[in-house]
């Protein structure tokens, strides 16, 4: 029988692999948000120059009806976008507001700019939605494959296992798992709606207070992306979805394999460092039966950005093994496996004896 140290170590590698994927995907999406800021800056400036007089926009001017030439130009852009959106598989649910704009006889300047924001955001969030779906498909397949490999390696013989088809995984991905009844795609598009409203709010403020185009675009940029800041920007909200969904589906895939192989219990393994939260530290090293497993209650994911994972638990394991952790300076250390988070914190993070 392999020791608990063995199982923790093997599944720690899988956790590290997933963490790298989370960061890689998040950074790729961060670049998309940086590009969004540039595009909005360019397009707001373009229309600002058409509307502006004496370098300011006022509340009154924001409600001014478009000229026929301006109306024709934006309607052409909206028509072309809707056509392209349908070709790319974007459903009418997401272009409904643009359909309404296209069929209007009159539009004011605020409505025009909101429609421009909407087109940019639909394009961006559709790309993120499709990209994340592909990532989650890979996460689920690879997590199962790695789990089968680890169990096979420990047992000294290959376990026969059929990986799920793409169609099977798609059903799993689109099935809501969190308490809000939303799946990953729903959460992506909810964030799009929040950002659209936030951008319009900043635009309205700019109109009312007579801000310059530079001031307006700066305020919008702050709603979209702030590097290295954990604030409720659009980029941060998507990053949260990425980390949470990848963590969830990696655990779900691993659990499926272990349950089918009739492993009875699992042990929660919190990431031990200065950033471990109270929720996860309280769950560290707790053991539960798979038949009693409830995600968010006695199994990860416990919260957004949760870094906990699980490992199969066998009661015959030795108690004198070691586990990976970090000290108060962030340096890697190995500590006795039977130490719980509170003891670890007192001895290795606070520096007690």
Secondary structure, 3 states (H helix, E strand, C coil): CCCHHHHHHHHHHHHHHHHHHHHHHHHHHHHHHHHHHHHHHHHHHHHHHHHCECCECCHHHHCCECCHHHHHHHHHHHHHHHHHHHHCCCCHHHHHHHHHHHCCCCCEHHHHHHHHHHHHHHHHHHHHHHHHHHHHHHHHHHHHHHHHHHHHHHHCCCCCCCCCCHHHHHHHHHCCCCCCCCCHHHHHHHHHHHHHHHHHHHHHHHHHHCCCHHHHHHHHHHHHCCCCCCCCCHHHHHHHHHHHHHHHHHHHHHHHHHHHCCCCEEEEECCCCCCCCHHHHHHCCCEEEHHHCCECCCECCCCCCCCCEEEEECCCCCCCCEEEEECCCCCEEEEECCCCHHHHHHHHHCCCC
